[in-house]
Amino acid sequence: MNTVQLNDSALVTSYIAGNESAFEELVTRHKSKVYTTILLIVKDTYTAEDLLQETFVKAIHTMKSGRYNEEGKFSSWICRIAHNLAIDYFRREKRSPMITLEDGSNVFNTLSFSEESVESVRIKEETHARLRELIQQLPAAQKEVLIMRHYADMSFQEIAEATGVSINTALGRMRYALINLRKKMSNDKTAYDQNLYSS
């Protein structure tokens, strides 16, 4: 079978049916875009190469287990896996977002404490965890831009290129993400560490 002439959907079907060369063709077609997506986020070639392999390994497991959803384009799906793995990498690195809200105030003040009590460290960790939960509740497009901007420290130009939208669209999504995040924070009943949040 000549896999080069098949579209992505047909290649996926062929691979699931046992044609290994079909997956090789999918990798050949998409590895450059996937690698760029990851590299824009992690900004490290070695990490990007590791996550590139991890992305396609995860794709294999998903397709082989019958969980692949035919509803979207394969290229969008594989890039979404890559994006999520890159963001997970930042979470493992325990990098904390410095998020500036729409009114210019910071979600976290950049105060450094020479000595922090166990209690203050615990509250801070819980606050970061709760913030991540609230971010996960945002609409997908808004969450994506906010995470890329503040967890991955990407410019709006890089975000626009990585997500395939204009800079204005990326900026708009960021604005709405911050507005929605502020609303969620206001409605949330959790007792936040007042040292971390600006008034």
Backbone torsions as a table, in degrees:
resi	resn	phi	psi	omega
1	MET	NA	135.4	177.7
2	ASN	-90.6	99.2	-174.5
3	THR	-71.7	-22.0	-175.8
4	VAL	-61.6	-31.6	-176.0
5	GLN	-82.5	-11.5	-176.6
6	LEU	-83.0	150.1	173.9
7	ASN	-79.2	172.9	-174.8
8	ASP	-59.6	-43.3	-178.4
9	SER	-60.1	-42.4	179.6
10	ALA	-67.7	-35.7	177.9
11	LEU	-66.1	-40.6	177.9
12	VAL	-61.3	-47.2	179.3
13	THR	-59.6	-42.4	-179.7
14	SER	-65.2	-40.5	179.9
15	TYR	-66.1	-44.5	179.6
16	ILE	-61.3	-30.4	179.2
17	ALA	-78.4	-5.0	175.3
18	GLY	116.8	1.5	-179.7
19	ASN	-88.1	98.4	-176.3
20	GLU	-63.1	-33.1	-178.0
21	SER	-65.9	-23.0	178.6
22	ALA	-65.9	-39.0	178.6
23	PHE	-70.1	-36.8	177.0
24	GLU	-58.7	-39.1	178.7
25	GLU	-67.9	-39.4	177.2
26	LEU	-61.7	-42.1	178.2
27	VAL	-62.0	-46.7	-179.4
28	THR	-58.6	-42.1	-178.0
29	ARG	-68.3	-36.8	-166.5
30	HIS	-115.2	-7.1	-173.1
31	LYS	-64.6	-32.5	-179.5
32	SER	-65.5	-45.7	179.8
33	LYS	-66.9	-41.3	180.0
34	VAL	-63.6	-45.2	179.6
35	TYR	-60.2	-43.7	179.8
36	THR	-63.1	-41.6	177.7
37	THR	-57.4	-44.9	-179.1
38	ILE	-70.0	-45.1	-176.0
39	LEU	-63.4	-36.4	177.7
40	LEU	-60.8	-29.1	-178.4
41	ILE	-88.4	-50.8	-173.2
42	VAL	-87.0	-21.4	177.4
43	LYS	54.7	34.9	177.5
44	ASP	-147.1	120.7	-172.4
45	THR	-64.9	-38.9	-179.1
46	TYR	-66.3	-44.3	178.2
47	THR	-63.9	-41.1	-179.3
48	ALA	-62.7	-40.3	178.9
49	GLU	-65.4	-40.6	177.4
50	ASP	-62.6	-45.2	-178.1
51	LEU	-70.7	-28.0	175.6
52	LEU	-62.2	-47.6	178.3
53	GLN	-63.1	-42.5	-179.7
54	GLU	-61.7	-37.3	179.5
55	THR	-60.2	-48.3	-177.1
56	PHE	-73.5	-30.5	174.6
57	VAL	-63.8	-43.0	179.0
58	LYS	-65.1	-38.7	178.2
59	ALA	-61.1	-42.0	178.8
60	ILE	-59.9	-48.9	-179.0
61	HIS	-60.2	-41.9	-178.5
62	THR	-65.0	-44.9	-178.9
63	MET	-69.2	-42.2	-177.9
64	LYS	-67.7	-27.4	-178.8
65	SER	-87.3	-0.7	177.7
66	GLY	81.1	15.0	-177.0
67	ARG	-98.0	4.4	-180.0
68	TYR	-71.6	130.4	-178.5
69	ASN	-96.9	119.4	-176.5
70	GLU	-74.8	-4.5	-173.1
71	GLU	-67.4	-31.7	-178.8
72	GLY	-106.9	-178.6	176.4
73	LYS	-77.8	144.5	-179.9
74	PHE	-60.1	-40.5	-177.7
75	SER	-61.6	-40.4	178.3
76	SER	-67.7	-40.4	-179.0
77	TRP	-64.3	-46.5	-177.6
78	ILE	-68.8	-34.6	177.5
79	CYS	-70.5	-31.7	176.7
80	ARG	-66.7	-41.1	176.0
81	ILE	-60.0	-46.1	-179.1
82	ALA	-60.7	-44.8	179.9
83	HIS	-59.8	-46.9	-178.5
84	ASN	-64.5	-39.0	178.3
85	LEU	-66.2	-38.1	178.6
86	ALA	-65.7	-41.1	178.3
87	ILE	-67.3	-39.6	177.1
88	ASP	-61.0	-35.4	177.4
89	TYR	-59.3	-42.5	179.1
90	PHE	-67.2	-36.1	178.5
91	ARG	-65.1	-39.9	178.4
92	ARG	-65.1	-32.0	178.2
93	GLU	-75.0	-6.8	178.6
94	LYS	59.0	37.3	174.8
95	ARG	-78.8	135.6	-177.9
96	SER	-101.1	138.0	-179.6
97	PRO	-75.5	140.2	170.3
98	MET	-105.4	94.2	-171.6
99	ILE	-99.9	124.1	176.3
100	THR	-97.3	124.2	-178.3
101	LEU	-77.9	173.0	-172.5
102	GLU	-63.8	-20.3	179.6
103	ASP	-92.8	5.6	177.0
104	GLY	94.3	-8.5	-180.0
105	SER	-82.9	158.1	-179.6
106	ASN	-95.4	141.5	173.1
107	VAL	-64.5	-43.7	176.0
108	PHE	-113.0	130.7	169.9
109	ASN	-74.4	149.4	-178.2
110	THR	-91.5	43.2	179.2
111	LEU	-77.6	136.1	175.4
112	SER	-110.0	138.2	-178.3
113	PHE	-111.5	128.0	-179.4
114	SER	-65.4	-38.5	176.0
115	GLU	-136.9	121.8	179.5
116	GLU	-108.6	136.1	176.9
117	SER	-72.1	161.2	177.1
118	VAL	-58.1	-39.3	-179.2
119	GLU	-63.4	-45.6	-178.0
120	SER	-67.1	-36.4	177.1
121	VAL	-64.6	-43.1	179.8
122	ARG	-62.0	-45.0	-179.9
123	ILE	-63.4	-40.9	179.7
124	LYS	-63.0	-44.0	179.6
125	GLU	-62.7	-41.5	179.0
126	GLU	-65.4	-36.6	179.1
127	THR	-65.5	-44.2	177.8
128	HIS	-62.3	-42.0	-179.7
129	ALA	-64.1	-43.5	-179.1
130	ARG	-66.7	-37.5	177.5
131	LEU	-61.5	-42.2	178.6
132	ARG	-62.3	-37.6	177.2
133	GLU	-62.6	-43.8	-179.9
134	LEU	-64.9	-38.5	178.2
135	ILE	-62.7	-39.3	-179.8
136	GLN	-63.8	-21.6	-179.4
137	GLN	-83.3	-9.5	-179.7
138	LEU	-69.5	156.9	172.6
139	PRO	-55.2	146.3	-171.8
140	ALA	-52.4	-46.1	-176.9
141	ALA	-65.6	-38.9	179.6
142	GLN	-69.8	-42.8	179.7
143	LYS	-61.3	-43.2	-178.6
144	GLU	-58.6	-49.5	-178.1
145	VAL	-64.8	-43.0	-178.0
146	LEU	-63.6	-43.7	-179.8
147	ILE	-66.1	-43.1	-179.8
148	MET	-64.5	-35.5	-177.8
149	ARG	-74.9	-44.9	-169.8
150	HIS	-104.1	-27.4	174.9
151	TYR	-86.7	-39.7	-174.7
152	ALA	-99.6	-6.0	177.0
153	ASP	57.6	40.2	179.0
154	MET	-88.1	148.1	175.5
155	SER	-76.4	163.6	178.9
156	PHE	-67.2	-27.6	174.9
157	GLN	-63.9	-45.5	179.4
158	GLU	-66.0	-39.4	178.8
159	ILE	-63.6	-44.0	179.7
160	ALA	-59.1	-44.0	-179.6
161	GLU	-67.2	-40.9	-176.6
162	ALA	-70.4	-31.1	-176.4
163	THR	-101.9	-6.5	176.9
164	GLY	73.8	30.2	177.2
165	VAL	-124.7	172.4	177.6
166	SER	-76.2	161.7	177.7
167	ILE	-61.0	-39.9	179.1
168	ASN	-60.7	-40.0	177.9
169	THR	-65.5	-43.1	178.5
170	ALA	-61.2	-43.4	178.7
171	LEU	-63.1	-41.6	179.3
172	GLY	-63.4	-42.6	178.8
173	ARG	-64.1	-37.5	179.2
174	MET	-64.8	-43.6	-179.3
175	ARG	-60.1	-47.5	-179.6
176	TYR	-67.4	-33.6	177.5
177	ALA	-61.9	-43.1	-179.2
178	LEU	-68.9	-38.9	177.4
179	ILE	-62.2	-46.4	-179.0
180	ASN	-66.8	-37.0	179.1
181	LEU	-65.1	-41.6	178.1
182	ARG	-61.1	-41.9	178.3
183	LYS	-61.9	-43.9	-179.6
184	LYS	-64.3	-38.5	178.7
185	MET	-66.1	-39.4	-179.4
186	SER	-67.1	-36.7	-178.0
187	ASN	-82.9	-16.8	-176.9
188	ASP	-75.0	136.4	-175.1
189	LYS	-93.2	0.8	-179.1
190	THR	-65.2	140.3	178.8
191	ALA	-81.9	101.2	-177.9
192	TYR	-82.8	152.7	174.9
193	ASP	-65.9	115.7	-176.2
194	GLN	-68.5	-16.9	175.2
195	ASN	-72.9	-20.9	-176.8
196	LEU	-91.9	-28.4	-175.7
197	TYR	-105.7	136.8	176.4
198	SER	-78.6	154.8	-177.6
199	SER	-79.7	NA	NA
